[in-house]
């Protein structure tokens, strides 16, 4: 399973607020049925790599339909094949290391 962090920033909307666009992107992700976590700077989604990559053009189409004229997208993918990986497992691993003396 792969984990993708994605941040899509609309440019040229005439407003500094982007909440409506974030909501539009999340609607696409929710329809996909993939597990995700929203945070302040990006959204993390987990699933099959092909399914994650398929989200990008769908998100773009939805945000252009909402009035975006230009989108800047940053994607980071952790495609680990040697052992199962999940969002929770990655966070749990770091927290366990922080608890060590």
C-alpha positions as CSV (number, residue, x, y, z in Angstrom):
1,X,0.0,0.0,0.0
2,X,1.2,3.5,-0.8
3,X,0.8,6.7,1.1
4,X,0.5,10.1,-0.7
5,X,0.6,13.6,0.7
6,X,-1.1,16.0,-1.6
7,X,-1.5,19.8,-1.6
8,X,-3.3,21.5,-4.4
9,X,-3.2,25.3,-4.3
10,X,-5.5,27.3,-6.6
11,X,-3.9,30.4,-8.1
12,X,-5.8,33.4,-9.6
13,X,-9.1,33.0,-7.8
14,X,-9.3,36.6,-6.6
15,X,-9.3,35.5,-3.0
16,X,-6.7,34.5,-0.4
17,X,-9.0,31.9,1.1
18,X,-8.9,28.4,-0.3
19,X,-11.2,26.5,2.0
20,X,-13.9,25.9,-0.7
21,X,-11.2,24.4,-3.0
22,X,-9.9,22.2,-0.2
23,X,-13.5,21.0,0.4
24,X,-13.9,20.3,-3.3
25,X,-10.7,18.2,-3.3
26,X,-11.8,16.3,-0.2
27,X,-15.1,15.5,-1.9
28,X,-13.2,13.8,-4.7
29,X,-11.1,11.9,-2.2
30,X,-14.1,10.8,-0.2
31,X,-15.9,9.6,-3.3
32,X,-12.9,7.4,-4.0
33,X,-13.4,5.5,-0.8
34,X,-9.7,5.7,0.0
35,X,-8.7,6.4,3.6
36,X,-7.4,9.9,4.2
37,X,-6.4,12.4,6.9
38,X,-6.7,16.2,6.4
39,X,-4.2,18.4,8.2
40,X,-3.3,22.1,8.1
41,X,-0.9,21.9,5.1
42,X,-1.9,18.9,3.0
43,X,-4.0,15.7,2.9
44,X,-2.6,12.3,3.3
45,X,-4.2,9.4,1.4
46,X,-3.4,5.7,1.5
47,X,-4.2,3.1,-1.0
48,X,-3.0,1.4,-4.2
49,X,-0.5,3.5,-6.1
50,X,-2.6,3.6,-9.2
51,X,-5.7,4.7,-7.3
52,X,-3.7,7.5,-5.6
53,X,-2.4,8.8,-8.9
54,X,-5.9,8.6,-10.4
55,X,-7.0,11.1,-7.8
56,X,-4.8,13.9,-9.1
57,X,-6.6,14.6,-12.5
58,X,-10.0,14.1,-10.8
59,X,-9.1,16.7,-8.1
60,X,-7.9,19.1,-10.8
61,X,-11.1,18.7,-12.8
62,X,-13.2,19.4,-9.8
63,X,-11.3,22.5,-8.8
64,X,-11.2,23.9,-12.3
65,X,-15.0,23.4,-12.3
66,X,-15.2,25.4,-9.1
67,X,-13.5,28.3,-10.8
68,X,-9.8,27.8,-10.4
69,X,-7.8,29.2,-13.3
70,X,-4.5,27.6,-12.3
71,X,-3.5,24.9,-9.9
72,X,-0.1,24.2,-8.2
73,X,0.1,20.7,-6.9
74,X,2.7,19.1,-4.7
75,X,2.7,15.4,-4.2
76,X,4.9,13.2,-2.1
77,X,4.5,9.4,-2.3
78,X,5.8,6.6,0.0
79,X,5.4,3.4,-2.0
80,X,6.7,0.8,0.4
81,X,6.6,-2.8,-0.9
82,X,8.7,-4.6,1.7
83,X,6.2,-4.4,4.6
84,X,2.6,-3.2,5.0
85,X,2.4,0.5,5.8
86,X,-0.4,2.7,6.9
87,X,-0.8,6.3,8.1
88,X,-1.4,5.2,11.7
89,X,1.6,2.8,11.6
90,X,4.0,5.6,10.5
91,X,2.8,8.0,13.2
92,X,2.8,5.2,15.9
93,X,6.4,4.4,14.9
94,X,7.7,7.9,15.4
95,X,5.7,8.4,18.7
96,X,7.2,5.1,20.0
97,X,10.7,6.4,19.2
98,X,10.0,9.7,21.0
99,X,9.0,7.8,24.1
100,X,12.4,6.0,24.3
101,X,14.9,7.3,26.9
